[in-house]
Amino acid sequence: MSGHESEGPGGGEGRVINLLSLGVAQLQNLKLNIEQELNFYQEAILSLKDVQIKMQEAGNSLKSLCPEKKQLLVPVTPSIFVRAEIEDTEHVLIDIGTGYYVQRTLEEGKDYFRRKVEFLTTQIEKVQFIGREKSTVRGAIVEILEGRLQEAQKKSPKE
């Protein structure tokens, strides 16, 4: 793909568009669409990073648990804690989403959160790559638009 062609919407799927064949209005619409997509990808990255941090925190919490430690403070609200005693320090219940919980050993729980963090890292990298591609296309569109607008100004009679 040359520097003045763009792939269709969807991050590389679809048809190739020759940007030089588009008019100013079409380029402006395409630029607007790509900017909206870039905003979507930026929001997606922030959401994924938020979930990634929560998974890291959960994994770190499991690392701090040890079979000998039977008592801990449990948060009721961000500023209120109650003292609790753990009956089974070898197993944990993990929220896997939509109200489902699974019981795992402490080591299996640590591994679960490690794998989740790795998966989220991969997804973030994929979305960042798509965002960089879209940003490059946006730059090409802006470059062509500026050239077309300068041409139009040169052609219009000076008053």
C-alpha positions as CSV (number, residue, x, y, z in Angstrom):
1,M,0.0,0.0,0.0
2,S,1.5,3.4,-1.0
3,G,1.5,6.5,1.2
4,H,-1.6,7.9,-0.4
5,E,-3.8,4.9,-0.1
6,S,-6.0,3.9,2.8
7,E,-7.6,0.6,3.7
8,G,-11.3,0.7,4.4
9,P,-12.8,0.9,7.9
10,G,-12.2,-1.9,10.4
11,G,-8.4,-1.7,10.9
12,G,-7.2,-3.1,7.6
13,E,-10.1,-5.1,6.5
14,G,-12.0,-4.0,3.4
15,R,-11.1,-2.2,0.2
16,V,-8.1,0.1,-0.5
17,I,-9.0,3.7,-1.2
18,N,-6.8,5.9,-3.3
19,L,-6.8,9.1,-1.3
20,L,-5.7,11.2,-4.3
21,S,-8.9,10.3,-6.2
22,L,-11.1,11.8,-3.4
23,G,-12.5,15.3,-3.4
24,V,-12.1,17.7,-0.6
25,A,-15.5,17.0,1.0
26,Q,-14.8,13.2,0.8
27,L,-11.4,13.7,2.4
28,Q,-12.9,15.8,5.2
29,N,-15.5,13.1,5.9
30,L,-12.9,10.4,5.9
31,K,-10.7,12.5,8.2
32,L,-13.7,12.9,10.6
33,N,-14.5,9.2,10.5
34,I,-10.9,8.3,11.2
35,E,-10.7,10.8,14.1
36,Q,-13.8,9.2,15.6
37,E,-12.2,5.8,15.2
38,L,-9.1,7.1,16.9
39,N,-11.1,8.4,19.8
40,F,-12.8,4.9,20.1
41,Y,-9.4,3.2,20.1
42,Q,-8.1,5.6,22.7
43,E,-11.1,4.9,25.0
44,A,-10.7,1.2,24.4
45,I,-7.0,1.3,25.5
46,L,-7.9,3.2,28.6
47,S,-10.6,0.7,29.5
48,L,-8.3,-2.3,28.8
49,K,-5.6,-0.7,30.9
50,D,-8.1,-0.1,33.8
51,V,-9.0,-3.8,33.7
52,Q,-5.4,-4.8,33.4
53,I,-4.5,-2.8,36.6
54,K,-7.4,-4.4,38.5
55,M,-6.1,-7.9,37.4
56,Q,-2.6,-7.0,38.5
57,E,-3.9,-5.8,41.9
58,A,-5.9,-9.0,42.3
59,G,-2.8,-11.1,41.5
60,N,-0.7,-9.1,43.9
61,S,-3.3,-9.6,46.6
62,L,-3.0,-13.3,46.1
63,K,0.8,-13.1,46.3
64,S,0.4,-11.4,49.7
65,L,-1.7,-14.3,51.0
66,C,0.1,-17.1,52.7
67,P,-1.2,-20.3,54.3
68,E,0.1,-19.3,57.7
69,K,-1.7,-15.9,57.7
70,K,-5.2,-16.6,58.9
71,Q,-6.4,-13.0,59.8
72,L,-6.7,-9.9,57.6
73,L,-8.7,-6.7,57.2
74,V,-11.5,-6.8,54.7
75,P,-12.7,-3.5,53.2
76,V,-16.4,-2.8,53.6
77,T,-16.1,0.7,52.0
78,P,-12.9,2.5,50.9
79,S,-12.5,3.8,54.5
80,I,-14.1,1.1,56.6
81,F,-12.5,-2.3,57.3
82,V,-13.5,-5.3,59.4
83,R,-11.2,-7.9,60.8
84,A,-11.8,-11.4,59.3
85,E,-10.4,-14.8,59.7
86,I,-9.8,-17.1,56.8
87,E,-10.8,-20.7,57.3
88,D,-9.2,-22.1,54.1
89,T,-5.9,-20.4,53.1
90,E,-5.2,-22.9,50.4
91,H,-8.1,-22.0,48.1
92,V,-9.7,-18.8,46.7
93,L,-12.9,-18.0,44.9
94,I,-12.2,-16.0,41.7
95,D,-14.9,-13.8,40.0
96,I,-14.6,-14.8,36.3
97,G,-17.4,-12.4,35.3
98,T,-21.2,-12.2,34.9
99,G,-21.7,-13.5,38.5
100,Y,-19.7,-16.7,38.1
101,Y,-17.1,-17.7,40.6
102,V,-14.6,-20.6,40.5
103,Q,-12.7,-22.1,43.3
104,R,-8.9,-22.5,42.7
105,T,-5.8,-23.2,44.7
106,L,-3.8,-20.2,45.6
107,E,-1.2,-21.0,42.9
108,E,-3.9,-21.5,40.3
109,G,-5.4,-18.2,41.2
110,K,-2.0,-16.4,40.8
111,D,-1.6,-18.1,37.4
112,Y,-5.1,-17.1,36.4
113,F,-4.4,-13.4,37.0
114,R,-0.9,-13.6,35.4
115,R,-2.5,-15.0,32.2
116,K,-5.3,-12.4,32.3
117,V,-2.7,-9.6,32.5
118,E,-0.7,-11.1,29.6
119,F,-3.9,-11.4,27.5
120,L,-4.8,-7.8,28.2
121,T,-1.3,-6.6,27.4
122,T,-1.5,-8.4,24.0
123,Q,-4.9,-6.8,23.4
124,I,-3.7,-3.3,24.3
125,E,-0.7,-3.7,21.9
126,K,-3.1,-4.8,19.1
127,V,-5.3,-1.8,19.6
128,Q,-2.3,0.6,19.9
129,F,-1.0,-0.8,16.5
130,I,-4.4,-0.2,14.8
131,G,-4.4,3.3,16.4
132,R,-0.9,4.1,15.0
133,E,-2.1,2.9,11.5
134,K,-5.2,5.1,11.7
135,S,-3.1,8.0,12.8
136,T,-0.7,7.5,9.8
137,V,-3.7,7.5,7.5
138,R,-5.1,10.6,9.2
139,G,-1.7,12.3,8.6
140,A,-1.8,11.4,4.9
141,I,-5.4,12.8,4.6
142,V,-4.4,16.0,6.3
143,E,-1.4,16.4,4.0
144,I,-3.5,15.9,0.9
145,L,-6.3,18.2,2.2
146,E,-3.8,21.0,2.9
147,G,-2.4,20.6,-0.6
148,R,-5.8,20.7,-2.2
149,L,-6.8,23.8,-0.1
150,Q,-3.6,25.6,-1.1
151,E,-4.2,24.8,-4.8
152,A,-7.7,26.2,-4.5
153,Q,-6.4,29.4,-2.9
154,K,-3.9,29.9,-5.7
155,K,-6.5,29.3,-8.3
156,S,-9.1,31.8,-6.8
157,P,-8.7,35.3,-8.1
158,K,-7.1,37.7,-5.6
159,E,-9.4,40.6,-4.7
